[in-house]
Amino acid sequence: MLSTAILIVSVLVCVSLALNLWRLLKGPSRPDRILALDTMYINSIALIILFGISSSTSLYFEAALLIAMLGFVSTAAMCKYILRGDLIE
């Protein structure tokens, strides 16, 4: 039962990733593209966690935490670059 639920959720997250990729490529403005990229980070974290649950190992949870930290920092850096045009003052 759990493996079926993980499979269904994984397919739905992959569909969500495809829709985010479409928004990243066709976004009307830069903030829309940044938001799509941030959402792709979140969806990739969800896929990694689902794979960790299905394989019963904790290594993937640490990888998901690392991707979450890098995603937050990169989103903040991109937003600062758009607002000010410079990363380091």
PyMOL commands that place a pseudoatom at each C-alpha (Angstrom):
pseudoatom trace, name=CA, resn=MET, resi=1, chain=A, elem=C, hetatm=0, pos=[0.000, 0.000, 0.000]
pseudoatom trace, name=CA, resn=LEU, resi=2, chain=A, elem=C, hetatm=0, pos=[2.793, 2.418, 0.912]
pseudoatom trace, name=CA, resn=SER, resi=3, chain=A, elem=C, hetatm=0, pos=[4.732, 1.649, -2.263]
pseudoatom trace, name=CA, resn=THR, resi=4, chain=A, elem=C, hetatm=0, pos=[1.645, 2.403, -4.374]
pseudoatom trace, name=CA, resn=ALA, resi=5, chain=A, elem=C, hetatm=0, pos=[1.130, 5.733, -2.609]
pseudoatom trace, name=CA, resn=ILE, resi=6, chain=A, elem=C, hetatm=0, pos=[4.801, 6.640, -3.069]
pseudoatom trace, name=CA, resn=LEU, resi=7, chain=A, elem=C, hetatm=0, pos=[4.581, 5.776, -6.777]
pseudoatom trace, name=CA, resn=ILE, resi=8, chain=A, elem=C, hetatm=0, pos=[1.459, 7.911, -7.285]
pseudoatom trace, name=CA, resn=VAL, resi=9, chain=A, elem=C, hetatm=0, pos=[2.923, 10.863, -5.404]
pseudoatom trace, name=CA, resn=SER, resi=10, chain=A, elem=C, hetatm=0, pos=[6.207, 10.564, -7.314]
pseudoatom trace, name=CA, resn=VAL, resi=11, chain=A, elem=C, hetatm=0, pos=[4.373, 10.724, -10.633]
pseudoatom trace, name=CA, resn=LEU, resi=12, chain=A, elem=C, hetatm=0, pos=[2.419, 13.778, -9.490]
pseudoatom trace, name=CA, resn=VAL, resi=13, chain=A, elem=C, hetatm=0, pos=[5.589, 15.525, -8.319]
pseudoatom trace, name=CA, resn=CYS, resi=14, chain=A, elem=C, hetatm=0, pos=[7.232, 14.769, -11.678]
pseudoatom trace, name=CA, resn=VAL, resi=15, chain=A, elem=C, hetatm=0, pos=[4.244, 16.341, -13.451]
pseudoatom trace, name=CA, resn=SER, resi=16, chain=A, elem=C, hetatm=0, pos=[4.634, 19.348, -11.195]
pseudoatom trace, name=CA, resn=LEU, resi=17, chain=A, elem=C, hetatm=0, pos=[8.330, 19.532, -12.106]
pseudoatom trace, name=CA, resn=ALA, resi=18, chain=A, elem=C, hetatm=0, pos=[7.442, 19.503, -15.797]
pseudoatom trace, name=CA, resn=LEU, resi=19, chain=A, elem=C, hetatm=0, pos=[4.967, 22.342, -15.297]
pseudoatom trace, name=CA, resn=ASN, resi=20, chain=A, elem=C, hetatm=0, pos=[7.581, 24.297, -13.342]
pseudoatom trace, name=CA, resn=LEU, resi=21, chain=A, elem=C, hetatm=0, pos=[10.061, 23.800, -16.153]
pseudoatom trace, name=CA, resn=TRP, resi=22, chain=A, elem=C, hetatm=0, pos=[7.513, 25.194, -18.578]
pseudoatom trace, name=CA, resn=ARG, resi=23, chain=A, elem=C, hetatm=0, pos=[7.055, 28.255, -16.350]
pseudoatom trace, name=CA, resn=LEU, resi=24, chain=A, elem=C, hetatm=0, pos=[10.830, 28.627, -16.059]
pseudoatom trace, name=CA, resn=LEU, resi=25, chain=A, elem=C, hetatm=0, pos=[11.237, 28.648, -19.838]
pseudoatom trace, name=CA, resn=LYS, resi=26, chain=A, elem=C, hetatm=0, pos=[8.121, 30.673, -20.744]
pseudoatom trace, name=CA, resn=GLY, resi=27, chain=A, elem=C, hetatm=0, pos=[7.866, 32.963, -17.713]
pseudoatom trace, name=CA, resn=PRO, resi=28, chain=A, elem=C, hetatm=0, pos=[6.812, 36.492, -18.620]
pseudoatom trace, name=CA, resn=SER, resi=29, chain=A, elem=C, hetatm=0, pos=[9.234, 38.138, -16.200]
pseudoatom trace, name=CA, resn=ARG, resi=30, chain=A, elem=C, hetatm=0, pos=[12.340, 37.413, -14.140]
pseudoatom trace, name=CA, resn=PRO, resi=31, chain=A, elem=C, hetatm=0, pos=[10.502, 37.134, -10.794]
pseudoatom trace, name=CA, resn=ASP, resi=32, chain=A, elem=C, hetatm=0, pos=[8.227, 34.472, -12.316]
pseudoatom trace, name=CA, resn=ARG, resi=33, chain=A, elem=C, hetatm=0, pos=[11.268, 32.513, -13.420]
pseudoatom trace, name=CA, resn=ILE, resi=34, chain=A, elem=C, hetatm=0, pos=[12.892, 32.799, -9.989]
pseudoatom trace, name=CA, resn=LEU, resi=35, chain=A, elem=C, hetatm=0, pos=[9.692, 31.585, -8.360]
pseudoatom trace, name=CA, resn=ALA, resi=36, chain=A, elem=C, hetatm=0, pos=[9.532, 28.637, -10.784]
pseudoatom trace, name=CA, resn=LEU, resi=37, chain=A, elem=C, hetatm=0, pos=[13.143, 27.737, -10.000]
pseudoatom trace, name=CA, resn=ASP, resi=38, chain=A, elem=C, hetatm=0, pos=[12.446, 27.938, -6.268]
pseudoatom trace, name=CA, resn=THR, resi=39, chain=A, elem=C, hetatm=0, pos=[9.436, 25.680, -6.680]
pseudoatom trace, name=CA, resn=MET, resi=40, chain=A, elem=C, hetatm=0, pos=[11.581, 23.234, -8.650]
pseudoatom trace, name=CA, resn=TYR, resi=41, chain=A, elem=C, hetatm=0, pos=[13.948, 23.064, -5.676]
pseudoatom trace, name=CA, resn=ILE, resi=42, chain=A, elem=C, hetatm=0, pos=[11.034, 22.218, -3.410]
pseudoatom trace, name=CA, resn=ASN, resi=43, chain=A, elem=C, hetatm=0, pos=[9.740, 19.545, -5.793]
pseudoatom trace, name=CA, resn=SER, resi=44, chain=A, elem=C, hetatm=0, pos=[13.176, 17.983, -6.167]
pseudoatom trace, name=CA, resn=ILE, resi=45, chain=A, elem=C, hetatm=0, pos=[13.456, 17.851, -2.381]
pseudoatom trace, name=CA, resn=ALA, resi=46, chain=A, elem=C, hetatm=0, pos=[10.093, 16.068, -2.288]
pseudoatom trace, name=CA, resn=LEU, resi=47, chain=A, elem=C, hetatm=0, pos=[11.283, 13.516, -4.848]
pseudoatom trace, name=CA, resn=ILE, resi=48, chain=A, elem=C, hetatm=0, pos=[14.481, 12.857, -2.914]
pseudoatom trace, name=CA, resn=ILE, resi=49, chain=A, elem=C, hetatm=0, pos=[12.551, 12.376, 0.317]
pseudoatom trace, name=CA, resn=LEU, resi=50, chain=A, elem=C, hetatm=0, pos=[10.108, 10.015, -1.410]
pseudoatom trace, name=CA, resn=PHE, resi=51, chain=A, elem=C, hetatm=0, pos=[13.016, 7.986, -2.774]
pseudoatom trace, name=CA, resn=GLY, resi=52, chain=A, elem=C, hetatm=0, pos=[14.542, 7.917, 0.718]
pseudoatom trace, name=CA, resn=ILE, resi=53, chain=A, elem=C, hetatm=0, pos=[11.288, 6.605, 2.161]
pseudoatom trace, name=CA, resn=SER, resi=54, chain=A, elem=C, hetatm=0, pos=[10.977, 3.930, -0.502]
pseudoatom trace, name=CA, resn=SER, resi=55, chain=A, elem=C, hetatm=0, pos=[14.593, 2.762, -0.111]
pseudoatom trace, name=CA, resn=SER, resi=56, chain=A, elem=C, hetatm=0, pos=[14.525, 2.959, 3.726]
pseudoatom trace, name=CA, resn=THR, resi=57, chain=A, elem=C, hetatm=0, pos=[17.797, 4.837, 4.101]
pseudoatom trace, name=CA, resn=SER, resi=58, chain=A, elem=C, hetatm=0, pos=[18.539, 8.136, 5.821]
pseudoatom trace, name=CA, resn=LEU, resi=59, chain=A, elem=C, hetatm=0, pos=[21.248, 9.286, 3.424]
pseudoatom trace, name=CA, resn=TYR, resi=60, chain=A, elem=C, hetatm=0, pos=[18.719, 10.869, 1.080]
pseudoatom trace, name=CA, resn=PHE, resi=61, chain=A, elem=C, hetatm=0, pos=[17.266, 12.990, 3.866]
pseudoatom trace, name=CA, resn=GLU, resi=62, chain=A, elem=C, hetatm=0, pos=[20.646, 14.609, 4.405]
pseudoatom trace, name=CA, resn=ALA, resi=63, chain=A, elem=C, hetatm=0, pos=[20.908, 15.307, 0.673]
pseudoatom trace, name=CA, resn=ALA, resi=64, chain=A, elem=C, hetatm=0, pos=[17.453, 16.891, 0.745]
pseudoatom trace, name=CA, resn=LEU, resi=65, chain=A, elem=C, hetatm=0, pos=[18.513, 19.129, 3.624]
pseudoatom trace, name=CA, resn=LEU, resi=66, chain=A, elem=C, hetatm=0, pos=[21.601, 20.225, 1.712]
pseudoatom trace, name=CA, resn=ILE, resi=67, chain=A, elem=C, hetatm=0, pos=[19.560, 21.043, -1.392]
pseudoatom trace, name=CA, resn=ALA, resi=68, chain=A, elem=C, hetatm=0, pos=[17.090, 23.003, 0.744]
pseudoatom trace, name=CA, resn=MET, resi=69, chain=A, elem=C, hetatm=0, pos=[19.874, 25.143, 2.203]
pseudoatom trace, name=CA, resn=LEU, resi=70, chain=A, elem=C, hetatm=0, pos=[21.429, 25.785, -1.205]
pseudoatom trace, name=CA, resn=GLY, resi=71, chain=A, elem=C, hetatm=0, pos=[18.034, 26.584, -2.704]
pseudoatom trace, name=CA, resn=PHE, resi=72, chain=A, elem=C, hetatm=0, pos=[17.272, 29.173, -0.042]
pseudoatom trace, name=CA, resn=VAL, resi=73, chain=A, elem=C, hetatm=0, pos=[20.642, 30.899, -0.420]
pseudoatom trace, name=CA, resn=SER, resi=74, chain=A, elem=C, hetatm=0, pos=[20.504, 30.941, -4.213]
pseudoatom trace, name=CA, resn=THR, resi=75, chain=A, elem=C, hetatm=0, pos=[16.940, 32.307, -4.264]
pseudoatom trace, name=CA, resn=ALA, resi=76, chain=A, elem=C, hetatm=0, pos=[17.902, 35.083, -1.862]
pseudoatom trace, name=CA, resn=ALA, resi=77, chain=A, elem=C, hetatm=0, pos=[20.979, 35.904, -3.972]
pseudoatom trace, name=CA, resn=MET, resi=78, chain=A, elem=C, hetatm=0, pos=[18.977, 36.035, -7.211]
pseudoatom trace, name=CA, resn=CYS, resi=79, chain=A, elem=C, hetatm=0, pos=[16.343, 38.281, -5.652]
pseudoatom trace, name=CA, resn=LYS, resi=80, chain=A, elem=C, hetatm=0, pos=[19.002, 40.624, -4.322]
pseudoatom trace, name=CA, resn=TYR, resi=81, chain=A, elem=C, hetatm=0, pos=[20.643, 40.730, -7.748]
pseudoatom trace, name=CA, resn=ILE, resi=82, chain=A, elem=C, hetatm=0, pos=[17.349, 41.645, -9.419]
pseudoatom trace, name=CA, resn=LEU, resi=83, chain=A, elem=C, hetatm=0, pos=[16.543, 44.350, -6.869]
pseudoatom trace, name=CA, resn=ARG, resi=84, chain=A, elem=C, hetatm=0, pos=[19.963, 46.020, -6.665]
pseudoatom trace, name=CA, resn=GLY, resi=85, chain=A, elem=C, hetatm=0, pos=[21.930, 44.757, -9.630]
pseudoatom trace, name=CA, resn=ASP, resi=86, chain=A, elem=C, hetatm=0, pos=[24.852, 43.818, -7.390]
pseudoatom trace, name=CA, resn=LEU, resi=87, chain=A, elem=C, hetatm=0, pos=[25.413, 40.920, -5.009]
pseudoatom trace, name=CA, resn=ILE, resi=88, chain=A, elem=C, hetatm=0, pos=[28.237, 42.334, -2.924]
pseudoatom trace, name=CA, resn=GLU, resi=89, chain=A, elem=C, hetatm=0, pos=[28.125, 45.888, -1.670]
for i in range(1, 89): cmd.bond("trace and resi %d" % i, "trace and resi %d" % (i + 1))
show_as sticks, trace
zoom trace
